[in-house]
Amino acid sequence: MKNEILAYTDGEAYPFHMPGHKRNISDGLFPYKLDLTEIDGFDNLHRPEGFIKGIEDKAARIYHAQRAFLLVNGATGGILSAIKASTSRGDKIIVARNCHTSVYHAAELLGLRAEYILPEPATDDIYGRISPTALERQLADNPGVSLVIITSPTYEGICSDIKEIAQICHSYGAKLFVDEAHGAHFPFHSAFPQNAMQCGADIAVVSLHKTMPALTQTALLLTSNREMVQPLQSALSFFQTSSPSYVLMSCIENCLTEKWDFDGYINRIHRLENSLRELNNLKMLFRGQEDYDFGKLVISTQNAGISGIELADILRKRYNIEVEMAANGYIIAMTSVCDTDCGFDRLKNALLKIDLNCSGGWSDNFRMTFELPERRLFPFEITRTKAVDFKEAQGMISAEDIFAYPPGIPIIVKGEVLSAELIGYITALRGSNVNIISSADSYPESILIADL
Ligand SMILES: Cc1ncc(COP(=O)(O)O)c(C=O)c1O
């Protein structure tokens, strides 16, 4: 696709078409010159037959899928589409509670009755795997579930046993959709866990931009199920833009075509792991664990006398290192095949120095509850709302999703009861500078509750 873009954009054709910058701005920073839309000969994302289809076929081969679709609105557009394509209004679905906020949006928008499954705790404050046994119990208790949605790998890199989970789902007549947004790199080296398509998931979504060399918003929707191809294509037309960026699509092609040095990347990670064995107070979590994405560096501060937020702050201010995410008790540093030895050395040296200065010991006030709040209404059943003081909201039904961002996993979902514990937990998180986001503007002073 890159050659066609260059041939057209280097040529004489005058663009009486979008985009409005007419590729006539040259500030050396933004790729205006290459920015095209669907003109003749450039295929159509919503009915691909030419080079867009070629890129999708390549993606399908790499990801062991029956069919792949390019996504230019991030994994989010693929998640909304996958859920629309595999359910009907009113369906009962099972959702892992650590799913991304877009899954909750889809359930509300599509009028789905979501039952939640809690992942097993991996630590005091990190969700782990989905237990196949617990899922089977939940499917048995909820006959007629049409779709099961889980996140694997999680933000922290923990993978569930997709093979077993897929078999269980299918034996109950349910499809399995895996949010594999953080696992786009899995098929590029055998040292990573097998990808969801190889393990029997019906549908999966991967965010190329998260762990592969690709521009922000690039992602793929994948299916192993021939019957899902048409429904997915049709659902994508609801949630993907009708003006897809050719720069983004061409970037996906490049990402899938280049030979990236994964051997070098993996060696670099193992060298870093070895050096960080010297840490006394900070601790690298999950290393050596089976079915783990070792490209994620999760560093616990639980016994270091500082919080994850403070560690991220020190890394930023004293060492000029910005990490992906800081939670109360840990940080996540995301790595990729594009990292350098120099970058890894800086992180290693910074962590070793900070570790030396840590006092050790830390109270675990912020332990997650790993319990589901009581649900009184499904989100789509809430018709009227009113604002109340957040601290006075105990026992009321929230009309907002409230989550820490990142990772965008709801602490409370619309329709659930705001218990005293939840109000205390959210207030404590805010107090320790965790970025709490609510879907209404009124938070934190007030909160929207269901006005029954
Ligand atoms: C697990 C998970 N799924 C989906 C998404 C959404 O992906 P995107 O930003 O590509 O839309 C995210 C974003 O952080 C995520 O962490």
The ligand as an SDF file (V2000), in Angstrom:
LIG
                    3D

 16 16  0  0  0  0  0  0  0  0999 V2000
   -7.5100   -4.7040   27.9170 C   0  0  0  0  0  0  0  0  0  0  0  0
   -7.8190   -3.5710   26.9790 C   0  0  0  0  0  0  0  0  0  0  0  0
   -8.7260   -3.7470   26.0140 N   0  0  0  0  0  0  0  0  0  0  0  0
   -9.0420   -2.7610   25.1530 C   0  0  0  0  0  0  0  0  0  0  0  0
   -8.4570   -1.5350   25.2230 C   0  0  0  0  0  0  0  0  0  0  0  0
   -8.8220   -0.4760   24.2330 C   0  0  0  0  0  0  0  0  0  0  0  0
   -7.8370   -0.4720   23.2350 O   0  0  0  0  0  0  0  0  0  0  0  0
   -7.6440    0.7610   22.2210 P   0  0  0  0  0  0  0  0  0  0  0  0
   -6.9740    1.8320   22.9970 O   0  0  0  0  0  0  0  0  0  0  0  0
   -6.7660    0.1700   21.1500 O   0  0  0  0  0  0  0  0  0  0  0  0
   -8.9780    1.1510   21.7160 O   0  0  0  0  0  0  0  0  0  0  0  0
   -7.5070   -1.2900   26.2250 C   0  0  0  0  0  0  0  0  0  0  0  0
   -6.8710    0.0480   26.3330 C   0  0  0  0  0  0  0  0  0  0  0  0
   -6.0990    0.3550   27.1710 O   0  0  0  0  0  0  0  0  0  0  0  0
   -7.1680   -2.3320   27.1260 C   0  0  0  0  0  0  0  0  0  0  0  0
   -6.2550   -2.1490   28.1040 O   0  0  0  0  0  0  0  0  0  0  0  0
  1  2  1  0
  2  3  1  0
  2 15  2  0
  3  4  2  0
  4  5  1  0
  5  6  1  0
  5 12  2  0
  6  7  1  0
  7  8  1  0
  8  9  2  0
  8 10  1  0
  8 11  1  0
 12 13  1  0
 12 15  1  0
 13 14  2  0
 15 16  1  0
M  END
$$$$
